Amino acid sequence: MKKEILYKELGAGQGIAVSREGPYEGKLSYPLVEVPSLKARLSSRPGRPYPRCYLDVEATLKVRDAIDDERFLYDIAFHRAFDAMEEEDDEGEGLVFPKEGMTLEEIALSFIYSELPMKLTRK
């Protein structure tokens, strides 16, 4: 069972540093079919009003072509800095952590979806 990262851990002490590497075997949504390779690293540091997080992701995705639904491999790599939040408010822009926490994989996937092009096609 994968460990959930709790909001309170992100801003405590010196923050956290976690990483994982391997395939992802959880539930996926369109256009993702499979994640054969996921390398993710998350670190955080205390901050006011929110802990600041830094996420590095490298992944190979099997995705569906938006035109003909053909499956193909798509490589993605990015760095994202974001605020960790307990709830939405008018000031912060970041990732809201549910009370039960999130796994590193769930965090990485939430940003992978946002990094994908609107119309994903083979070139």
Secondary structure, 3 states (H helix, E strand, C coil): CCCCECHHHHCCCCCCEEEEEEEECCCCCCCEEEEEEEEEEEEEECCCCCCEEEEEEEEEEEEECCCCCCEEEEEEEEEEEEEEECCCCCCCCEEECCCCCECHHHHHHHHHHHHCCCCCCCC
